[in-house]
Amino acid sequence: MFEAFGTEGLELFTWIVAGLLGLVAALVATHVLTVVNEDKEEEADERHVH
């Protein structure tokens, strides 16, 4: 009984955790890229001013 239920539940749990980790990783990557791009734009603006 435990084998049949445990394996299925564990597999579902693994997919949920993997999905959440992927989502968090995507959000972090998007945030980092956005911040880096903003920094580059600010540097470009400063160069134009001076």
C-alpha positions, 0 to 999 in steps of 0.5 A: 500500500505504501509503495503504490501511494508513496511513489505517486505522491512523491512524484507529484510532490517532486513535480510541484517543487520543481515547478516552484523552483523553476518559477522562482529561478525565472523571477530571479533571472528576470529581476537580475536582467532588469536591474542590469539593464537599468544600470546600463541605461543610467550609465549611458545617460550619465555619459551623454550628460557629461 
